[in-house]
Amino acid sequence: MNLISILGNQIRLQPEIDFKTVQKLFKIFMELSQNVSYYSAEVVDVKSGASCGSGWVSVQNFDDYLKISTGNRIKPEHGPKLISYCEEINSFDELQLRKLKRDIRSQAMERDTGAQIGLIQTSIISGNKLHFEVLPQGKEDALFIISTKTSKESPVEQED
């Protein structure tokens, strides 16, 4: 049994969470988990012989919203770039975010755009701002923590 199955079963046991909210939560979970897996400075080898990033994920259930958070170690020099990405994303509305995502995708051959697109998509899906911190952990690494929330009453969602 994998983490996604365990999380899904736990969420389905909560009668106050509607299906659309569960869908949004899974999309956000996948975006943030992929960022941990692809960009964490702490890497573990898995059975298949591949490596993946290590970190943590948390889903908190509040009265009218769910909060999902992830955290992982990063190289200290990546902190300012992540802060810049998150601040830019938080300054835009949904239409501006969709345009930014299209513009960045068009640059994908020129530079690594994966983490930024995942953060943009997280904000679009949740309909909320990103909450983030970069905490120094000595000279060799830092801790990147990011979270967002999603309402339990889902508005109609557009796909890009």
C-alpha positions as CSV (number, residue, x, y, z in Angstrom):
1,M,0.0,0.0,0.0
2,N,1.4,3.4,-0.9
3,L,1.1,6.8,0.7
4,I,-1.5,8.1,-1.8
5,S,-3.8,5.1,-1.0
6,I,-3.4,5.6,2.8
7,L,-4.1,9.4,2.5
8,G,-7.1,8.7,0.2
9,N,-8.6,6.2,2.7
10,Q,-8.1,8.6,5.6
11,I,-9.8,11.5,3.7
12,R,-12.7,9.3,2.6
13,L,-13.4,8.5,6.2
14,Q,-14.2,12.2,6.9
15,P,-17.9,12.6,6.0
16,E,-17.8,16.4,5.9
17,I,-15.4,16.4,2.9
18,D,-17.1,16.5,-0.4
19,F,-15.8,14.8,-3.6
20,K,-14.6,17.9,-5.3
21,T,-12.6,19.0,-2.3
22,V,-11.0,15.5,-2.2
23,Q,-10.0,15.9,-5.9
24,K,-8.5,19.3,-5.3
25,L,-6.6,18.0,-2.2
26,F,-5.1,15.1,-4.3
27,K,-4.0,17.5,-7.0
28,I,-2.3,19.8,-4.5
29,F,-0.8,16.8,-2.7
30,M,0.7,15.5,-6.0
31,E,2.1,18.9,-7.0
32,L,3.8,19.5,-3.6
33,S,4.9,15.9,-3.2
34,Q,6.5,16.0,-6.7
35,N,8.5,19.1,-5.7
36,V,9.8,17.3,-2.7
37,S,10.6,14.2,-4.7
38,Y,12.4,16.1,-7.5
39,Y,14.1,18.9,-5.7
40,S,14.9,17.8,-2.1
41,A,18.6,18.1,-1.2
42,E,18.1,14.9,0.9
43,V,17.9,11.9,-1.5
44,V,17.1,8.3,-0.7
45,D,17.5,5.2,-2.9
46,V,14.4,3.2,-3.6
47,K,14.0,-0.5,-4.5
48,S,13.9,0.2,-8.3
49,G,17.4,1.6,-8.2
50,A,16.2,5.1,-8.7
51,S,16.6,8.0,-6.2
52,C,14.0,10.3,-4.9
53,G,13.9,13.3,-2.7
54,S,13.0,13.0,1.0
55,G,10.7,15.2,3.0
56,W,7.4,15.3,4.8
57,V,3.8,16.0,4.1
58,S,1.0,17.0,6.4
59,V,-2.8,17.3,5.8
60,Q,-4.7,19.2,8.5
61,N,-8.5,19.1,8.7
62,F,-10.1,22.3,10.0
63,D,-13.8,23.2,10.2
64,D,-14.1,24.9,6.8
65,Y,-10.9,24.1,5.0
66,L,-8.0,21.7,4.6
67,K,-4.4,22.7,4.9
68,I,-1.6,20.7,3.2
69,S,2.0,21.3,3.9
70,T,5.3,19.8,2.8
71,G,8.9,20.3,4.0
72,N,12.2,19.3,2.6
73,R,15.9,20.1,2.8
74,I,17.3,22.4,0.1
75,K,20.7,23.8,-0.8
76,P,21.0,27.2,0.9
77,E,21.6,28.9,-2.5
78,H,18.1,27.7,-3.7
79,G,16.3,29.6,-0.9
80,P,16.3,33.1,-2.5
81,K,15.0,31.7,-5.8
82,L,12.2,29.8,-4.1
83,I,11.2,32.8,-2.0
84,S,11.1,34.9,-5.2
85,Y,9.0,32.4,-7.0
86,C,6.5,32.2,-4.1
87,E,6.3,36.0,-3.7
88,E,5.7,36.4,-7.4
89,I,3.0,33.7,-7.4
90,N,1.3,35.3,-4.4
91,S,1.2,38.7,-6.1
92,F,-0.9,37.4,-9.1
93,D,-4.5,36.6,-9.5
94,E,-5.7,33.4,-11.2
95,L,-5.7,34.8,-14.7
96,Q,-2.2,36.2,-14.3
97,L,-1.0,32.8,-12.8
98,R,-2.4,30.9,-15.9
99,K,-0.6,33.3,-18.2
100,L,2.6,33.0,-16.2
101,K,2.4,29.2,-16.3
102,R,2.0,29.3,-20.1
103,D,4.9,31.7,-20.5
104,I,7.2,29.6,-18.3
105,R,6.2,26.4,-20.1
106,S,7.3,28.1,-23.4
107,Q,10.7,28.6,-21.8
108,A,11.0,24.9,-20.7
109,M,13.7,24.1,-23.3
110,E,15.8,27.1,-22.1
111,R,15.8,26.5,-18.4
112,D,14.5,24.3,-15.6
113,T,11.0,25.3,-14.9
114,G,9.5,22.4,-13.1
115,A,9.4,23.6,-9.5
116,Q,8.0,27.0,-10.5
117,I,5.2,25.5,-12.6
118,G,4.3,23.1,-9.7
119,L,4.1,26.0,-7.3
120,I,2.0,28.0,-9.7
121,Q,-0.3,25.0,-10.3
122,T,-0.7,24.6,-6.5
123,S,-1.9,28.2,-6.1
124,I,-4.3,27.8,-9.1
125,I,-5.8,24.6,-7.8
126,S,-6.1,25.8,-4.2
127,G,-7.4,29.3,-5.1
128,N,-5.3,30.5,-2.2
129,K,-1.9,32.1,-1.5
130,L,1.2,30.0,-0.7
131,H,2.6,30.2,2.8
132,F,6.3,29.5,2.8
133,E,9.5,29.6,4.8
134,V,13.2,28.9,4.2
135,L,14.9,28.1,7.5
136,P,18.7,28.0,7.5
137,Q,20.0,24.7,8.9
138,G,23.7,25.5,9.0
139,K,26.1,26.1,6.0
140,E,25.2,22.9,4.1
141,D,21.4,23.1,3.8
142,A,18.1,24.8,4.6
143,L,14.6,23.7,5.2
144,F,11.9,24.7,2.7
145,I,8.3,24.6,4.1
146,I,5.3,25.4,2.0
147,S,1.6,25.1,2.6
148,T,-1.7,26.2,1.2
149,K,-5.3,25.6,2.1
150,T,-8.4,24.7,0.2
151,S,-12.0,25.3,1.1
152,K,-14.3,22.4,1.8
153,E,-16.9,24.1,-0.3
154,S,-15.4,23.8,-3.8
155,P,-16.0,26.5,-6.4
156,V,-16.2,25.5,-10.1
157,E,-12.6,24.8,-11.2
158,Q,-11.3,25.6,-14.7
159,E,-8.5,23.5,-16.2
160,D,-5.6,25.1,-18.1
